[in-house]
């Protein structure tokens, strides 16, 4: 990780769960990390763990991934303060419990939020990050946090009351496809300094999905699956940053042992 010390990283969805763990791990390795979230005060709270350690530094900035104006303003601030970035981890994601064919018009806004946060926002963030990466004229890395739901459609979830999948799976399929499109565009641009990868975790114990709570809320399943920890996913990010510059691991799937999905 020495080659990334003093470099600047941006992590979206950084206030809790996987994002928070990634922010802390990057900072512990001497990287300057900008954590983006709707709740930046939560980032400031755990950033205190890093203060005075002599390692990297954590900055928190409020950014709404579903708003293009918010993304533009955020990256203007990043450019003014840091000039360039070298690492981007697109981690932000949300889900809502409903179905596509729900006749309640309130779900219209749910779907807009999910698509804009999980996919459209990721595209906009990546485009703005790419411009700052080009300015660095150095090696850079883009990592998109996808999901096993981006590799298949787990219709079994519809058997669990209140756990409807709706458009979430579609956004993760889009992230997976976009990661490969970005890789091909970089080749077409003859850019061999920026690499792009996707990481698809199975079930992870986070604020987004508490496996234990999920099991307790239904009588239909028992011991549905073990779960990964946020640190398990973050360790994969660190691994991807340590491989040689001429190597690109384009996709990683990580599951807990015995996960049936």
Helices and strands as residue ranges (DSSP letters): G 2-4, E 8-12, H 17-28, E 32-37, H 40-47, E 58-62, H 68-82, E 87-90, H 107-115, I 116-120, H 121-136, E 140-145, G 148-150, G 155-159, H 168-188, E 194-201, H 211-216, H 230-242, E 251-254
